Amino acid sequence: MRSNLFSRWFGMDERFIMHRYISTRWAVIVGVILMAAWVNYEYIVNHILRLDILAILLAMIITKLAVMIYFRLTH
């Protein structure tokens, strides 16, 4: 009984892992788009270039592209 309850609450199958993967991927895409819009807004409207936000945005983009290239070359 206890193992059945545990597996029902914490059990993972392929669908759960794929849903988690897809939701994480969409969250990163939306985050990059919103950060890019925010950097552009600050620069165009307030004439302030926030280098800290720009550095985070570039790190997210570079990481995403590097992982995509890595998986394309290794798989």
N, CA, C and O atoms as CSV, one atom per row, in Angstrom:
chain,resi,resn,atom,element,x,y,z
A,1,MET,N,N,0.823,-1.191,0.000
A,1,MET,CA,C,0.000,0.000,0.000
A,1,MET,C,C,0.865,1.251,0.000
A,1,MET,O,O,0.618,2.188,-0.760
A,2,ARG,N,N,1.888,1.260,0.866
A,2,ARG,CA,C,2.708,2.458,0.959
A,2,ARG,C,C,3.522,2.679,-0.317
A,2,ARG,O,O,3.674,3.820,-0.756
A,3,SER,N,N,4.043,1.621,-0.913
A,3,SER,CA,C,4.809,1.791,-2.144
A,3,SER,C,C,3.908,2.246,-3.291
A,3,SER,O,O,4.340,3.023,-4.143
A,4,ASN,N,N,2.682,1.781,-3.321
A,4,ASN,CA,C,1.737,2.208,-4.350
A,4,ASN,C,C,1.409,3.692,-4.192
A,4,ASN,O,O,1.343,4.419,-5.182
A,5,LEU,N,N,1.207,4.140,-2.967
A,5,LEU,CA,C,0.922,5.546,-2.704
A,5,LEU,C,C,2.122,6.414,-3.074
A,5,LEU,O,O,1.969,7.479,-3.671
A,6,PHE,N,N,3.309,5.950,-2.714
A,6,PHE,CA,C,4.525,6.690,-3.042
A,6,PHE,C,C,4.715,6.806,-4.549
A,6,PHE,O,O,5.024,7.886,-5.054
A,7,SER,N,N,4.534,5.715,-5.264
A,7,SER,CA,C,4.725,5.753,-6.714
A,7,SER,C,C,3.646,6.581,-7.397
A,7,SER,O,O,3.889,7.161,-8.455
A,8,ARG,N,N,2.462,6.642,-6.806
A,8,ARG,CA,C,1.404,7.449,-7.399
A,8,ARG,C,C,1.720,8.944,-7.249
A,8,ARG,O,O,1.432,9.732,-8.151
A,9,TRP,N,N,2.303,9.330,-6.125
A,9,TRP,CA,C,2.617,10.751,-5.897
A,9,TRP,C,C,3.900,11.180,-6.582
A,9,TRP,O,O,3.973,12.285,-7.120
A,10,PHE,N,N,4.913,10.323,-6.571
A,10,PHE,CA,C,6.232,10.734,-7.034
A,10,PHE,C,C,6.705,9.977,-8.264
A,10,PHE,O,O,7.849,10.150,-8.685
A,11,GLY,N,N,5.876,9.163,-8.837
A,11,GLY,CA,C,6.277,8.393,-10.003
A,11,GLY,C,C,6.348,9.276,-11.251
A,11,GLY,O,O,5.514,10.159,-11.450
A,12,MET,N,N,7.340,9.026,-12.071
A,12,MET,CA,C,7.501,9.797,-13.301
A,12,MET,C,C,7.517,8.840,-14.483
A,12,MET,O,O,8.118,7.767,-14.426
A,13,ASP,N,N,6.866,9.233,-15.522
A,13,ASP,CA,C,6.937,8.479,-16.750
A,13,ASP,C,C,7.413,9.413,-17.864
A,13,ASP,O,O,7.747,10.571,-17.614
A,14,GLU,N,N,7.441,8.904,-19.072
A,14,GLU,CA,C,7.977,9.680,-20.193
A,14,GLU,C,C,7.145,10.925,-20.475
A,14,GLU,O,O,7.689,11.962,-20.854
A,15,ARG,N,N,5.843,10.829,-20.295
A,15,ARG,CA,C,4.995,11.994,-20.563
A,15,ARG,C,C,5.313,13.141,-19.623
A,15,ARG,O,O,5.371,14.295,-20.047
A,16,PHE,N,N,5.522,12.832,-18.347
A,16,PHE,CA,C,5.846,13.873,-17.376
A,16,PHE,C,C,7.174,14.531,-17.719
A,16,PHE,O,O,7.296,15.755,-17.660
A,17,ILE,N,N,8.159,13.733,-18.073
A,17,ILE,CA,C,9.479,14.281,-18.409
A,17,ILE,C,C,9.397,15.138,-19.663
A,17,ILE,O,O,10.020,16.198,-19.721
A,18,MET,N,N,8.644,14.703,-20.666
A,18,MET,CA,C,8.500,15.500,-21.886
A,18,MET,C,C,7.729,16.787,-21.632
A,18,MET,O,O,8.065,17.821,-22.209
A,19,HIS,N,N,6.712,16.754,-20.793
A,19,HIS,CA,C,5.965,17.969,-20.461
A,19,HIS,C,C,6.871,18.948,-19.711
A,19,HIS,O,O,6.827,20.153,-19.959
A,20,ARG,N,N,7.686,18.432,-18.799
A,20,ARG,CA,C,8.607,19.286,-18.064
A,20,ARG,C,C,9.637,19.901,-19.014
A,20,ARG,O,O,9.956,21.084,-18.894
A,21,TYR,N,N,10.158,19.112,-19.955
A,21,TYR,CA,C,11.120,19.603,-20.925
A,21,TYR,C,C,10.506,20.696,-21.803
A,21,TYR,O,O,11.117,21.744,-22.011
A,22,ILE,N,N,9.319,20.453,-22.306
A,22,ILE,CA,C,8.671,21.425,-23.192
A,22,ILE,C,C,8.330,22.705,-22.437
A,22,ILE,O,O,8.510,23.800,-22.970
A,23,SER,N,N,7.846,22.585,-21.216
A,23,SER,CA,C,7.501,23.789,-20.451
A,23,SER,C,C,8.743,24.594,-20.095
A,23,SER,O,O,8.702,25.825,-20.097
A,24,THR,N,N,9.840,23.921,-19.791
A,24,THR,CA,C,11.090,24.637,-19.511
A,24,THR,C,C,11.601,25.343,-20.758
A,24,THR,O,O,12.075,26.476,-20.683
A,25,ARG,N,N,11.510,24.691,-21.879
A,25,ARG,CA,C,11.953,25.303,-23.138
A,25,ARG,C,C,11.134,26.553,-23.460
A,25,ARG,O,O,11.694,27.579,-23.847
A,26,TRP,N,N,9.827,26.472,-23.303
A,26,TRP,CA,C,8.983,27.641,-23.559
A,26,TRP,C,C,9.233,28.752,-22.556
A,26,TRP,O,O,9.174,29.930,-22.909
A,27,ALA,N,N,9.511,28.391,-21.311
A,27,ALA,CA,C,9.801,29.408,-20.299
A,27,ALA,C,C,11.072,30.172,-20.644
A,27,ALA,O,O,11.134,31.387,-20.457
A,28,VAL,N,N,12.079,29.477,-21.141
A,28,VAL,CA,C,13.321,30.148,-21.539
A,28,VAL,C,C,13.073,31.069,-22.731
A,28,VAL,O,O,13.574,32.193,-22.758
A,29,ILE,N,N,12.320,30.613,-23.697
A,29,ILE,CA,C,12.045,31.431,-24.879
A,29,ILE,C,C,11.286,32.698,-24.487
A,29,ILE,O,O,11.639,33.795,-24.921
A,30,VAL,N,N,10.254,32.549,-23.676
A,30,VAL,CA,C,9.476,33.711,-23.246
A,30,VAL,C,C,10.331,34.641,-22.399
A,30,VAL,O,O,10.230,35.861,-22.530
A,31,GLY,N,N,11.169,34.089,-21.535
A,31,GLY,CA,C,12.057,34.912,-20.713
A,31,GLY,C,C,13.028,35.728,-21.539
A,31,GLY,O,O,13.251,36.904,-21.251
A,32,VAL,N,N,13.608,35.125,-22.558
A,32,VAL,CA,C,14.544,35.848,-23.434
A,32,VAL,C,C,13.821,36.949,-24.192
A,32,VAL,O,O,14.341,38.058,-24.313
A,33,ILE,N,N,12.643,36.664,-24.699
A,33,ILE,CA,C,11.898,37.682,-25.444
A,33,ILE,C,C,11.517,38.851,-24.542
A,33,ILE,O,O,11.649,40.009,-24.939
A,34,LEU,N,N,11.044,38.555,-23.327
A,34,LEU,CA,C,10.669,39.632,-22.407
A,34,LEU,C,C,11.870,40.456,-21.965
A,34,LEU,O,O,11.778,41.678,-21.852
A,35,MET,N,N,12.992,39.797,-21.715
A,35,MET,CA,C,14.194,40.549,-21.325
A,35,MET,C,C,14.683,41.423,-22.478
A,35,MET,O,O,15.105,42.557,-22.255
A,36,ALA,N,N,14.631,40.910,-23.704
A,36,ALA,CA,C,15.036,41.708,-24.852
A,36,ALA,C,C,14.121,42.917,-25.029
A,36,ALA,O,O,14.587,44.015,-25.331
A,37,ALA,N,N,12.823,42.710,-24.841
A,37,ALA,CA,C,11.891,43.831,-24.939
A,37,ALA,C,C,12.166,44.863,-23.848
A,37,ALA,O,O,12.090,46.066,-24.100
A,38,TRP,N,N,12.480,44.404,-22.649
A,38,TRP,CA,C,12.761,45.319,-21.543
A,38,TRP,C,C,14.026,46.120,-21.787
A,38,TRP,O,O,14.054,47.322,-21.522
A,39,VAL,N,N,15.080,45.476,-22.288
A,39,VAL,CA,C,16.324,46.188,-22.604
A,39,VAL,C,C,16.071,47.234,-23.679
A,39,VAL,O,O,16.546,48.363,-23.566
A,40,ASN,N,N,15.329,46.873,-24.717
A,40,ASN,CA,C,15.031,47.829,-25.779
A,40,ASN,C,C,14.169,48.983,-25.277
A,40,ASN,O,O,14.392,50.134,-25.652
A,41,TYR,N,N,13.190,48.681,-24.432
A,41,TYR,CA,C,12.338,49.733,-23.878
A,41,TYR,C,C,13.159,50.716,-23.045
A,41,TYR,O,O,13.029,51.930,-23.205
A,42,GLU,N,N,13.994,50.198,-22.168
A,42,GLU,CA,C,14.827,51.066,-21.331
A,42,GLU,C,C,15.751,51.935,-22.186
A,42,GLU,O,O,15.970,53.108,-21.884
A,43,TYR,N,N,16.284,51.351,-23.247
A,43,TYR,CA,C,17.206,52.098,-24.092
A,43,TYR,C,C,16.475,53.149,-24.939
A,43,TYR,O,O,16.967,54.268,-25.083
A,44,ILE,N,N,15.324,52.809,-25.492
A,44,ILE,CA,C,14.616,53.736,-26.384
A,44,ILE,C,C,13.892,54.824,-25.599
A,44,ILE,O,O,13.986,56.000,-25.951
A,45,VAL,N,N,13.170,54.449,-24.539
A,45,VAL,CA,C,12.343,55.408,-23.808
A,45,VAL,C,C,13.163,56.209,-22.801
A,45,VAL,O,O,13.079,57.436,-22.769
A,46,ASN,N,N,13.951,55.525,-21.985
A,46,ASN,CA,C,14.665,56.203,-20.906
A,46,ASN,C,C,16.117,56.528,-21.231
A,46,ASN,O,O,16.800,57.173,-20.435
A,47,HIS,N,N,16.590,56.092,-22.383
A,47,HIS,CA,C,17.973,56.324,-22.825
A,47,HIS,C,C,18.981,55.791,-21.812
A,47,HIS,O,O,20.011,56.412,-21.552
A,48,ILE,N,N,18.665,54.633,-21.249
A,48,ILE,CA,C,19.544,53.972,-20.291
A,48,ILE,C,C,19.819,52.563,-20.810
A,48,ILE,O,O,18.891,51.800,-21.081
A,49,LEU,N,N,21.094,52.228,-20.945
A,49,LEU,CA,C,21.465,50.883,-21.354
A,49,LEU,C,C,21.888,50.115,-20.111
A,49,LEU,O,O,22.975,50.338,-19.579
A,50,ARG,N,N,21.039,49.218,-19.653
A,50,ARG,CA,C,21.318,48.429,-18.451
A,50,ARG,C,C,22.239,47.278,-18.819
A,50,ARG,O,O,21.802,46.292,-19.413
A,51,LEU,N,N,23.497,47.399,-18.471
A,51,LEU,CA,C,24.466,46.384,-18.851
A,51,LEU,C,C,24.290,45.081,-18.074
A,51,LEU,O,O,24.617,44.010,-18.585
A,52,ASP,N,N,23.779,45.158,-16.847
A,52,ASP,CA,C,23.572,43.936,-16.092
A,52,ASP,C,C,22.485,43.065,-16.723
A,52,ASP,O,O,22.646,41.849,-16.829
A,53,ILE,N,N,21.394,43.676,-17.135
A,53,ILE,CA,C,20.323,42.916,-17.788
A,53,ILE,C,C,20.774,42.434,-19.165
A,53,ILE,O,O,20.440,41.326,-19.584
A,54,LEU,N,N,21.527,43.268,-19.858
A,54,LEU,CA,C,22.046,42.870,-21.163
A,54,LEU,C,C,23.012,41.693,-21.033
A,54,LEU,O,O,23.009,40.804,-21.884
A,55,ALA,N,N,23.831,41.672,-19.993
A,55,ALA,CA,C,24.750,40.556,-19.779
A,55,ALA,C,C,23.999,39.264,-19.488
A,55,ALA,O,O,24.378,38.202,-19.983
A,56,ILE,N,N,22.939,39.343,-18.691
A,56,ILE,CA,C,22.131,38.153,-18.402
A,56,ILE,C,C,21.443,37.665,-19.666
A,56,ILE,O,O,21.386,36.461,-19.917
A,57,LEU,N,N,20.927,38.575,-20.452
A,57,LEU,CA,C,20.273,38.210,-21.706
A,57,LEU,C,C,21.249,37.526,-22.651
A,57,LEU,O,O,20.922,36.501,-23.248
A,58,LEU,N,N,22.435,38.083,-22.787
A,58,LEU,CA,C,23.437,37.470,-23.662
A,58,LEU,C,C,23.876,36.109,-23.140
A,58,LEU,O,O,24.105,35.196,-23.934
A,59,ALA,N,N,23.997,35.950,-21.832
A,59,ALA,CA,C,24.366,34.649,-21.267
A,59,ALA,C,C,23.290,33.604,-21.566
A,59,ALA,O,O,23.610,32.457,-21.877
A,60,MET,N,N,22.028,33.992,-21.473
A,60,MET,CA,C,20.944,33.058,-21.779
A,60,MET,C,C,20.964,32.657,-23.248
A,60,MET,O,O,20.785,31.484,-23.576
A,61,ILE,N,N,21.178,33.618,-24.125
A,61,ILE,CA,C,21.192,33.328,-25.557
A,61,ILE,C,C,22.386,32.468,-25.930
A,61,ILE,O,O,22.240,31.509,-26.688
A,62,ILE,N,N,23.555,32.790,-25.417
A,62,ILE,CA,C,24.768,32.022,-25.732
A,62,ILE,C,C,24.650,30.597,-25.203
A,62,ILE,O,O,25.037,29.650,-25.888
A,63,THR,N,N,24.124,30.435,-24.000
A,63,THR,CA,C,23.951,29.099,-23.442
A,63,THR,C,C,22.986,28.281,-24.282
A,63,THR,O,O,23.256,27.115,-24.572
A,64,LYS,N,N,21.879,28.865,-24.673
A,64,LYS,CA,C,20.889,28.156,-25.494
A,64,LYS,C,C,21.500,27.720,-26.824
A,64,LYS,O,O,21.319,26.578,-27.247
A,65,LEU,N,N,22.221,28.623,-27.482
A,65,LEU,CA,C,22.826,28.281,-28.769
A,65,LEU,C,C,23.931,27.240,-28.619
A,65,LEU,O,O,24.053,26.348,-29.459
A,66,ALA,N,N,24.733,27.340,-27.565
A,66,ALA,CA,C,25.811,26.373,-27.351
A,66,ALA,C,C,25.261,24.975,-27.107
A,66,ALA,O,O,25.802,23.995,-27.620
A,67,VAL,N,N,24.199,24.878,-26.331
A,67,VAL,CA,C,23.603,23.568,-26.070
A,67,VAL,C,C,22.961,23.008,-27.328
A,67,VAL,O,O,23.048,21.806,-27.582
A,68,MET,N,N,22.318,23.855,-28.116
A,68,MET,CA,C,21.731,23.387,-29.374
A,68,MET,C,C,22.803,22.864,-30.313
A,68,MET,O,O,22.614,21.820,-30.938
A,69,ILE,N,N,23.919,23.563,-30.428
A,69,ILE,CA,C,25.019,23.116,-31.297
A,69,ILE,C,C,25.625,21.824,-30.767
A,69,ILE,O,O,25.914,20.911,-31.540
A,70,TYR,N,N,25.821,21.743,-29.443
A,70,TYR,CA,C,26.390,20.544,-28.846
A,70,TYR,C,C,25.527,19.320,-29.132
A,70,TYR,O,O,26.039,18.283,-29.552
A,71,PHE,N,N,24.207,19.436,-28.904
A,71,PHE,CA,C,23.332,18.298,-29.147
A,71,PHE,C,C,23.228,17.961,-30.626
A,71,PHE,O,O,23.057,16.794,-30.981
A,72,ARG,N,N,23.327,18.946,-31.483
A,72,ARG,CA,C,23.277,18.669,-32.930
A,72,ARG,C,C,24.528,17.900,-33.366
A,72,ARG,O,O,24.445,17.009,-34.211
A,73,LEU,N,N,25.690,18.244,-32.791
A,73,LEU,CA,C,26.926,17.567,-33.177
A,73,LEU,C,C,27.071,16.187,-32.543
A,73,LEU,O,O,27.708,15.313,-33.132
A,74,THR,N,N,26.510,15.972,-31.383
A,74,THR,CA,C,26.704,14.690,-30.693
A,74,THR,C,C,25.581,13.699,-30.913
A,74,THR,O,O,25.757,12.522,-30.597
A,75,HIS,N,N,24.446,14.106,-31.433
A,75,HIS,CA,C,23.348,13.162,-31.623
A,75,HIS,C,C,23.005,13.018,-33.080
A,75,HIS,O,O,22.100,12.261,-33.430
